[in-house]
Amino acid sequence: MSTTERHTLPSGAWVQLRDPKTLRRGDKKRAVASVTGDGDRPLAMAYEMTDGILAILIIDWSYDLPLPSASLESLDLLPLEDDEELMKITEPVRKLLWPEASDPKDTKDEASPTEPSAA
């Protein structure tokens, strides 16, 4: 049985989130589909990705608006004071969906007499 978590936001509103452990490949594809940018505007892409994640995570909320899964535009109508908290809430899920690739340079063995090979 999965659990959900309710987050109270700075405005006093709340969001009920699906357990990220229940996410599947199709959910990831739906989150990616929300990104319309071409990579030239990283901040805009971060918001689009957050919107996609919120659309797959939010199962209920106290706002008098359609859920993001039904209308992503609802997210644009939320109070600005809740924005930063929603970004924080989605960060662990973003890392779950898109783990950052490790760079051999970041794991250099200081005791090794040679440099890591460029693979």
Secondary structure, DSSP 8 states (H G I E B T S, - for coil): ----EEEE-TTS-EEEE--GGG--HHHHHHHHHT----SS-HHHHHHHHHHHHHHHHEEEESSSS--TTT-GGGGGGS-GGGHHHHHHHHHHHHHHHS-----GGGG--TT-SS-----
